[in-house]
Amino acid sequence: MLLFLLKLLYYIFKILYIFVFYCLLLFSLNAGPAMTTYVLPAQTFPIEIRSTYNGISAACGKVGAAVGAYMVIIIFITNK
């Protein structure tokens, strides 16, 4: 019975460590790029057109991410 409880605790802590690592990784990956999408245009563009250019900037970033994802597929297919 004691061996079973020790194994159970081992697996629970193993899952907990993986979950904590995942949360830290997700936070660190979203903190930088997601924040600069809105901070950089706010500092760059004039007040009168800031919201319009902020939306254009965010849209260009999303289009670039989609094109990049498809380019990776094309690169992998052509390098076979």
SULLIN-V590095 format. One record per residue. N is the residue number from 0. RES is the residue in three letters. SS is DSSP state (alpha for helix, beta for strand, coil for the rest). NEAR is the number of other ideal C-beta (glycine too) atoms within 10 Angstrom. Layout:
n: (N;N)
res: (RES;RES)
ss: (SS;SS)
near: (NEAR;NEAR)
This chain:
n: (0;1;2;3;4;5;6;7;8;9;10;11;12;13;14;15;16;17;18;19;20;21;22;23;24;25;26;27;28;29;30;31;32;33;34;35;36;37;38;39;40;41;42;43;44;45;46;47;48;49;50;51;52;53;54;55;56;57;58;59;60;61;62;63;64;65;66;67;68;69;70;71;72;73;74;75;76;77;78;79)
res: (MET;LEU;LEU;PHE;LEU;LEU;LYS;LEU;LEU;TYR;TYR;ILE;PHE;LYS;ILE;LEU;TYR;ILE;PHE;VAL;PHE;TYR;CYS;LEU;LEU;LEU;PHE;SER;LEU;ASN;ALA;GLY;PRO;ALA;MET;THR;THR;TYR;VAL;LEU;PRO;ALA;GLN;THR;PHE;PRO;ILE;GLU;ILE;ARG;SER;THR;TYR;ASN;GLY;ILE;SER;ALA;ALA;CYS;GLY;LYS;VAL;GLY;ALA;ALA;VAL;GLY;ALA;TYR;MET;VAL;ILE;ILE;ILE;PHE;ILE;THR;ASN;LYS)
ss: (coil;alpha;alpha;alpha;alpha;alpha;alpha;alpha;alpha;alpha;alpha;alpha;alpha;alpha;alpha;alpha;alpha;alpha;alpha;alpha;alpha;alpha;alpha;alpha;alpha;alpha;alpha;alpha;alpha;alpha;alpha;alpha;alpha;alpha;alpha;alpha;alpha;alpha;alpha;alpha;alpha;alpha;alpha;alpha;coil;coil;alpha;alpha;alpha;alpha;alpha;alpha;alpha;alpha;alpha;alpha;alpha;alpha;alpha;alpha;alpha;alpha;alpha;alpha;alpha;alpha;alpha;alpha;alpha;alpha;alpha;alpha;alpha;alpha;alpha;alpha;alpha;alpha;coil;coil)
near: (5;6;7;8;9;10;10;10;10;10;10;10;10;10;10;10;10;10;10;10;10;10;10;10;10;10;9;9;10;10;10;9;10;11;10;12;15;11;11;12;19;13;7;11;16;7;7;7;11;14;12;11;14;18;11;13;17;13;10;11;14;10;10;10;10;10;10;9;9;9;10;10;9;9;9;9;8;7;6;4)
